[in-house]
Amino acid sequence: MKYGMISSMTVNHWHLMLRKEHGDVAIANFKTRREAQEEIENRSSVTLHLGTNPKEIYYVKRAGRKRYSSGGFQNRE
């Protein structure tokens, strides 16, 4: 990528997933895997208080790649 000219940029996201009986649910999105894992650590005290292991409830999953491009505006008359 050159500075001053951003033609396209790929952003990776990580989902914090919650295991549910009828299917897993993404409850938060993060830019890095480390941020998502830190959130699991933040939530661990609550899950331990409820008597469950946070590793059994939460996990981190890589989201699909989203591609953004700076195409600019086009005049349409």
ABEGO torsion letter per residue (X at the ends): XBBGBBABBBBBBBBBBBBBAAEBBBABBBABAAAAAAAAAAAAAAAAAAGBBAAAABBBBBBBBBBBBBAEBBBBX
